[in-house]
Amino acid sequence: MTPHLFDLNGKTALVTGAAQGLGLAMATGLAQAGAQVVLNDIQEVKLCAEVARIGAAGFRVHACPLDVSNSAQIQERVPAIEREVGPIDILVNNAGIHRRGPIEHLPETAWREVLDTNLSAAFLMAKQVVRGMIERRSGKIINICSVMSEVGRPTVAAYMASKGGLKMLTKAMAVEWAKHNIQVNGIGPGWMATEMNRPLMENPALDAWVRSRVPAGRYGDPADMVGIAIYLASSASNFVTGQVIYLDGGTLAAL
Ligand SMILES: NC(=O)c1ccc[n+]([C@@H]2O[C@H](COP(=O)([O-])OP(=O)(O)OC[C@H]3O[C@@H](n4cnc5c(N)ncnc54)[C@H](O)[C@@H]3O)[C@@H](O)[C@H]2O)c1
């Protein structure tokens, strides 16, 4: 065990969609590993409350409210936060939404919202921060994919398309930017106990189905994300790029 391999002191991480759920858990974990963290979200009040809470625990933390699907906001506010806190060394593209419904009834607006937030935003955010990473010859980008990057269910077509696309965007970024010493990887969670899955958890039949489908017999806890996030953000993963690590209690291994 070489502890400094996982040490993030001196690094700055920006996590999108970090006012709650998986993003908040990863941002907190990266701070505990030594990073200065920038939390992004569109829920500004909740975001500022979490930033204050993490700051009160003694960590270096900042808020960067913006809509990650809005390229004008990204081009204005990401450089502004970098001027304030220093360059972003680690970008976690985590913000995501779900719009459920059969394909033949799914509104075009819902389709576009999901693709804009879950896929195009990762392109826009990475494009913004990578120029500095290229200059510094160092960077880590982590895209939050899903088991639905690989497999699906009825009524989640837009989400599946976005997460499948994000898996391939991860590989595209990895092959283009490896020569600049930038590693780009994905984390693919299974069913996690967050707001996003409240409709499942509150439906007894669906909830029982999920638990029976997952070999571990439970939803993932947001804290389960932290170890992989620190690994992919740290020098421990310096020759790992273009991979998606699935965190699913065995779901993808089982029929
Ligand atoms: N919960 C799961 O089971 C699960 C499984 C696989 C993948 N994921 C992915 O993990 C990520 C986090 O999910 P979660 O479960 O924590 O969901 P969540 O709904 O609890 O949190 C998502 C956060 O993203 C923010 N957000 C949404 N649109 C945004 C935008 N345009 N700009 C900035 N912030 C925005 C929301 O305000 C929210 O705080 C998502 O990408 C999701 O697709 C979740």
The ligand as an SDF file (V2000), in Angstrom:
LIG
                    3D

 44 48  0  0  0  0  0  0  0  0999 V2000
  -29.1550    6.7750   -8.9580 N   0  0  0  0  0  0  0  0  0  0  0  0
  -28.8470    5.7840   -9.7700 C   0  0  0  0  0  0  0  0  0  0  0  0
  -29.3170    4.6640   -9.6150 O   0  0  0  0  0  0  0  0  0  0  0  0
  -27.8970    5.9930  -10.9050 C   0  0  0  0  0  0  0  0  0  0  0  0
  -27.4860    4.8730  -11.6270 C   0  0  0  0  0  0  0  0  0  0  0  0
  -26.6240    5.0400  -12.6950 C   0  0  0  0  0  0  0  0  0  0  0  0
  -26.1650    6.2940  -13.0260 C   0  0  0  0  0  0  0  0  0  0  0  0
  -26.5920    7.3770  -12.3020 N   0  0  0  0  0  0  0  0  0  0  0  0
  -26.0920    8.6880  -12.7060 C   0  0  0  0  0  0  0  0  0  0  0  0
  -25.4300    9.3110  -11.6270 O   0  0  0  0  0  0  0  0  0  0  0  0
  -25.5630   10.7280  -11.7490 C   0  0  0  0  0  0  0  0  0  0  0  0
  -26.0900   11.2810  -10.4380 C   0  0  0  0  0  0  0  0  0  0  0  0
  -27.3710   10.7340  -10.1970 O   0  0  0  0  0  0  0  0  0  0  0  0
  -28.1180   10.7940   -8.7930 P   0  0  0  0  0  0  0  0  0  0  0  0
  -28.7220    9.4850   -8.5850 O   0  0  0  0  0  0  0  0  0  0  0  0
  -27.2340   11.3700   -7.7600 O   0  0  0  0  0  0  0  0  0  0  0  0
  -29.2980   11.7940   -9.1760 O   0  0  0  0  0  0  0  0  0  0  0  0
  -29.9260   13.0350   -8.4200 P   0  0  0  0  0  0  0  0  0  0  0  0
  -31.1540   13.3650   -9.1840 O   0  0  0  0  0  0  0  0  0  0  0  0
  -30.0210   12.7840   -6.9610 O   0  0  0  0  0  0  0  0  0  0  0  0
  -28.8100   14.1850   -8.6310 O   0  0  0  0  0  0  0  0  0  0  0  0
  -28.5510   14.7490   -9.8840 C   0  0  0  0  0  0  0  0  0  0  0  0
  -28.1360   16.1900   -9.6610 C   0  0  0  0  0  0  0  0  0  0  0  0
  -27.8520   16.7780  -10.9390 O   0  0  0  0  0  0  0  0  0  0  0  0
  -28.3730   18.0880  -10.9320 C   0  0  0  0  0  0  0  0  0  0  0  0
  -28.6240   18.5480  -12.2850 N   0  0  0  0  0  0  0  0  0  0  0  0
  -29.5800   18.1110  -13.1360 C   0  0  0  0  0  0  0  0  0  0  0  0
  -29.5230   18.8000  -14.2880 N   0  0  0  0  0  0  0  0  0  0  0  0
  -28.5100   19.6810  -14.1570 C   0  0  0  0  0  0  0  0  0  0  0  0
  -27.9710   20.6840  -15.0140 C   0  0  0  0  0  0  0  0  0  0  0  0
  -28.4980   20.9030  -16.2300 N   0  0  0  0  0  0  0  0  0  0  0  0
  -26.9230   21.4060  -14.5850 N   0  0  0  0  0  0  0  0  0  0  0  0
  -26.3910   21.2060  -13.3460 C   0  0  0  0  0  0  0  0  0  0  0  0
  -26.8820   20.2800  -12.4850 N   0  0  0  0  0  0  0  0  0  0  0  0
  -27.9190   19.5320  -12.8890 C   0  0  0  0  0  0  0  0  0  0  0  0
  -29.6590   17.9890  -10.1160 C   0  0  0  0  0  0  0  0  0  0  0  0
  -30.0890   19.2530   -9.6520 O   0  0  0  0  0  0  0  0  0  0  0  0
  -29.2400   17.0380   -9.0080 C   0  0  0  0  0  0  0  0  0  0  0  0
  -28.7150   17.7280   -7.8900 O   0  0  0  0  0  0  0  0  0  0  0  0
  -26.4680   10.9620  -12.9510 C   0  0  0  0  0  0  0  0  0  0  0  0
  -25.6980   11.2060  -14.1080 O   0  0  0  0  0  0  0  0  0  0  0  0
  -27.1950    9.6440  -13.0920 C   0  0  0  0  0  0  0  0  0  0  0  0
  -27.6500    9.4220  -14.3920 O   0  0  0  0  0  0  0  0  0  0  0  0
  -27.4390    7.2630  -11.2410 C   0  0  0  0  0  0  0  0  0  0  0  0
  1  2  1  0
  2  3  2  0
  2  4  1  0
  4  5  1  0
  4 44  2  0
  5  6  2  0
  6  7  1  0
  7  8  2  0
  8  9  1  0
  8 44  1  0
  9 10  1  0
  9 42  1  0
 10 11  1  0
 11 12  1  0
 11 40  1  0
 12 13  1  0
 13 14  1  0
 14 15  2  0
 14 16  1  0
 14 17  1  0
 17 18  1  0
 18 19  2  0
 18 20  1  0
 18 21  1  0
 21 22  1  0
 22 23  1  0
 23 24  1  0
 23 38  1  0
 24 25  1  0
 25 26  1  0
 25 36  1  0
 26 27  1  0
 26 35  1  0
 27 28  2  0
 28 29  1  0
 29 30  1  0
 29 35  2  0
 30 31  1  0
 30 32  2  0
 32 33  1  0
 33 34  2  0
 34 35  1  0
 36 37  1  0
 36 38  1  0
 38 39  1  0
 40 41  1  0
 40 42  1  0
 42 43  1  0
M  CHG  2   8   1  16  -1
M  END
$$$$
